[in-house]
Amino acid sequence: SAGITKNITFHSYRRTFATLQAAAGTDIRTIQSIMAHKSITTTQRYIKVVDANKREASKKITLTWKD
């Protein structure tokens, strides 16, 4: 009824959860533990997404100097 046509899998929910946790500032080791990732490099993928989003957001800020 919401008009969503994309196939959303269980893994999609997991990725969203991990990415939102990273965006909220949750420690990477905590996310790793919650997600039960054996390797921290798996968890780092979610952090890279958040870091990229932060970089893009900061590019939109312009500073002007008043004399």
VENGICOR-V941690 format. One record per residue. PSI is psi in degrees with one decimal (999 if undefined). Layout:
PSI
PSI
This chain:
-19.3
-10.1
13.4
123.0
-10.8
138.6
113.2
120.6
170.6
-39.3
-34.1
-42.0
-41.2
-45.7
-43.5
-45.1
-48.5
-41.4
-42.0
-37.2
-43.9
-42.6
-30.4
-5.7
12.0
136.7
138.4
-36.2
-33.5
-44.1
-43.1
-44.9
-45.3
-41.5
-10.1
38.5
131.1
-35.6
137.1
-25.3
-30.0
-44.4
-34.3
-23.9
-38.3
-34.9
-39.1
-37.7
-45.2
-43.9
-41.6
-40.7
-38.9
-41.0
-45.3
-40.7
-40.2
-26.1
-22.4
-9.1
128.5
138.7
137.2
142.0
134.0
131.2
999
